[in-house]
Amino acid sequence: IVANVIQAIVPAFLGAALDSGIEHGLTPHIWALALGLLALFCVYAVGDTMLSYFGALVRLRTSFDIDRLVGRQVTATGAALGRQTSSGDVSSIVASDSDSIGTFFQRAVPLIGAAISFTVVAVLMLRTSPLLGTIVIIGMPLTAWIVTLVIKPLQSREAQSEVTTITTDTVAGLRILRGIGGEDVFAARYRQASQELRRRGVQVAGTQSILMSLQVLLPGLFVAAVVWAAARL
């Protein structure tokens, strides 16, 4: 929160310093603003470093705790596990789901900081110009909402689970498969599931490339709109 709020108020300090320097020259007031900016950047450096450190810590701790809980549950369930879920689902939880949940908690705190800094920016903009403040209050959530619409197709994981299930089942029963000559049947099943996973992966890659482009394009267009409106004023 500290790091994000400092990022939000630095342009206000810069604007005040530029106005003071243009109007009154090199005065004690502009020196005070410069020292204030220096202090803000020092605090920001510490806050941003701590954000990265604790963010990585909470992601790894959460992911590890989930893996440990899954291991305990598998041990407690024993032979009945196969009747309740597939081995592929369990492997997918350990391989990808636990990291996704850990990443969620890592991103949750910056999200709170972004919301608070957004409020600070909105207040500063409203004090500067009600029109600019209104553009920010409406435009930023709208931009974020459009980006989230593109994220939704990226959230499917069933194909990976199916391929993992076939793989683990084949390895577990490899000796029996060789005894009855079933390698070709399982190889065909794996090949079919693998190709389906590849096809879905290509679809996801296309969507992800669009998302990455929109992450640059939409905020850029929004900033351009704010600058244009400010210039018109």
C-alpha positions in Angstrom: 0.0 0.0 0.0 2.8 2.4 0.9 4.7 1.7 -2.4 1.6 2.1 -4.5 0.4 5.3 -2.8 3.9 6.9 -3.2 3.8 6.0 -6.9 0.4 7.8 -7.1 1.4 11.0 -5.3 4.9 11.5 -6.9 3.4 13.2 -10.0 1.6 15.6 -7.7 4.9 16.5 -6.0 6.6 16.9 -9.4 3.8 19.1 -10.7 4.0 21.3 -7.6 7.8 21.6 -7.9 7.6 22.5 -11.6 4.9 25.1 -10.9 6.9 26.6 -8.1 10.2 26.7 -10.1 8.5 28.3 -13.1 6.8 31.0 -11.1 9.3 31.8 -8.4 12.6 30.2 -9.3 14.9 28.3 -7.0 13.3 29.1 -3.6 13.3 27.3 -0.2 9.9 25.9 -1.1 11.2 24.0 -4.2 14.1 22.7 -2.2 11.6 21.4 0.4 9.7 19.7 -2.4 12.9 18.1 -3.8 13.8 16.8 -0.4 10.3 15.5 0.0 10.6 13.6 -3.3 13.9 12.2 -2.2 12.4 10.9 1.0 9.4 9.4 -0.9 11.7 7.6 -3.3 13.7 6.1 -0.4 10.6 4.9 1.4 9.3 3.6 -1.9 12.5 1.6 -2.5 12.1 -0.1 0.9 8.3 -0.7 0.4 8.7 -2.1 -3.1 11.5 -4.4 -2.0 9.4 -5.7 1.0 6.5 -6.2 -1.4 8.6 -8.5 -3.6 10.0 -10.4 -0.6 6.8 -11.0 1.3 4.9 -11.6 -2.0 7.3 -14.4 -2.9 7.2 -15.7 0.7 3.4 -15.9 0.8 3.2 -17.6 -2.6 5.7 -20.3 -1.7 4.3 -20.9 1.8 0.8 -21.2 0.4 1.8 -23.5 -2.4 3.9 -25.7 -0.1 1.1 -25.9 2.5 -1.4 -27.0 -0.1 1.0 -29.7 -1.4 1.5 -30.9 2.1 -2.3 -31.0 2.8 -2.8 -33.0 -0.4 -0.1 -35.4 0.6 -1.8 -36.0 4.0 -5.2 -36.5 2.4 -3.8 -39.0 -0.1 -2.1 -40.9 2.7 -5.3 -40.9 4.8 -7.5 -41.9 1.9 -5.3 -44.8 0.9 -6.6 -47.3 -1.6 -10.0 -45.5 -1.7 -8.5 -42.5 -3.5 -9.0 -44.0 -7.0 -12.8 -44.3 -6.3 -13.0 -40.6 -5.4 -10.9 -38.9 -7.9 -8.3 -39.5 -10.6 -4.6 -39.6 -10.1 -4.4 -36.9 -12.8 -6.5 -34.5 -10.8 -4.2 -35.0 -7.7 -1.1 -34.5 -9.9 -2.6 -31.3 -11.4 -3.3 -29.9 -7.9 0.3 -30.4 -6.9 1.8 -29.4 -10.2 -0.3 -26.3 -11.0 -3.3 -25.6 -8.8 -1.3 -25.0 -5.6 1.0 -22.5 -7.4 -2.1 -20.7 -8.9 -3.6 -20.4 -5.4 -0.3 -19.2 -4.0 -0.1 -16.6 -6.8 -3.6 -15.4 -6.0 -2.5 -14.6 -2.4 0.7 -13.0 -3.7 -1.4 -10.7 -6.0 -4.2 -10.0 -3.4 -2.2 -7.4 -1.4 -0.9 -5.4 -4.4 -4.6 -5.4 -5.5 -5.5 -3.7 -2.2 -2.7 -1.3 -2.6 -3.7 -0.5 -6.2 -7.3 0.1 -5.1 -6.2 2.6 -2.4 -3.8 4.4 -4.7 -6.6 4.6 -7.3 -8.7 6.4 -4.7 -5.8 8.7 -3.9 -5.3 9.6 -7.6 -9.1 10.1 -8.1 -9.2 12.6 -5.2 -6.1 14.4 -6.5 -7.6 14.6 -10.0 -11.0 15.7 -8.7 -9.3 18.6 -6.8 -7.4 19.5 -9.9 -10.4 19.2 -12.3 -13.8 17.6 -11.8 -13.7 16.5 -15.5 -10.3 14.8 -15.2 -11.3 13.2 -12.0 -14.5 11.8 -13.5 -12.6 10.4 -16.5 -10.2 8.6 -14.1 -13.0 7.3 -11.9 -14.9 5.9 -14.9 -12.1 5.0 -17.3 -9.8 3.0 -15.0 -12.4 0.4 -13.8 -13.7 0.2 -17.4 -10.2 -0.5 -18.7 -9.7 -3.2 -16.0 -13.0 -4.8 -16.8 -12.3 -5.1 -20.5 -8.9 -6.8 -19.7 -10.6 -9.3 -17.4 -13.0 -10.3 -20.2 -10.0 -11.6 -22.2 -8.6 -13.5 -19.2 -11.5 -15.9 -18.8 -10.6 -18.2 -21.7 -7.2 -18.9 -20.0 -8.8 -20.6 -16.9 -9.4 -24.1 -18.3 -7.3 -27.0 -16.9 -9.3 -30.1 -17.7 -7.1 -31.2 -20.7 -3.9 -31.2 -18.7 -5.6 -33.3 -16.0 -6.8 -35.9 -18.6 -3.3 -36.3 -20.1 -1.7 -36.5 -16.6 -4.3 -39.2 -15.7 -3.5 -41.3 -18.8 0.2 -41.0 -18.1 0.1 -42.0 -14.5 -2.3 -44.9 -15.2 -0.1 -46.2 -17.9 3.1 -46.0 -15.8 1.3 -47.8 -12.9 0.0 -50.6 -15.1 3.0 -50.8 -17.5 3.8 -54.5 -16.7 0.2 -55.6 -17.1 -0.1 -53.7 -20.4 2.9 -55.4 -21.8 1.6 -58.8 -20.7 -1.7 -58.3 -22.6 -0.3 -56.4 -25.5 -2.2 -53.2 -24.7 0.6 -50.7 -25.3 -0.7 -49.6 -28.7 -4.2 -48.9 -27.3 -2.9 -46.7 -24.5 -0.4 -45.1 -26.8 -3.2 -44.1 -29.1 -5.2 -42.7 -26.2 -2.3 -40.7 -25.0 -1.6 -39.4 -28.5 -5.2 -38.3 -28.9 -5.3 -36.6 -25.5 -1.9 -35.0 -26.1 -3.0 -33.5 -29.4 -6.1 -32.1 -27.8 -4.0 -30.5 -25.1 -1.7 -29.1 -27.8 -4.7 -27.7 -29.7 -6.1 -26.0 -26.5 -2.6 -24.7 -25.7 -2.4 -23.0 -29.1 -5.8 -21.4 -28.5 -4.7 -20.2 -25.0 -1.5 -18.8 -26.5 -3.4 -16.7 -29.0 -5.7 -15.4 -26.3 -2.7 -14.7 -24.0 -0.9 -12.7 -26.8 -4.1 -10.6 -27.2 -4.2 -10.1 -23.4 -0.6 -9.0 -23.2 -1.2 -6.5 -26.1 -4.3 -5.1 -24.4 -2.4 -4.7 -21.2 -0.2 -2.2 -23.0 -2.7 -0.7 -25.5 -5.7 0.0 -23.2 -3.8 1.8 -20.4 -1.9 3.7 -23.1 -5.1 4.9 -24.8 -6.5 5.8 -21.4 -3.5 7.9 -20.5 -3.6 9.6 -23.9 -7.3 10.4 -23.4 -6.5 12.0 -20.0 -3.6 14.0 -21.4 -5.8 15.1 -24.3 -8.6 16.3 -22.0 -6.1 18.1 -19.8 -4.5 19.8 -22.8 -8.0 20.9 -23.9 -8.5 22.5 -20.5 
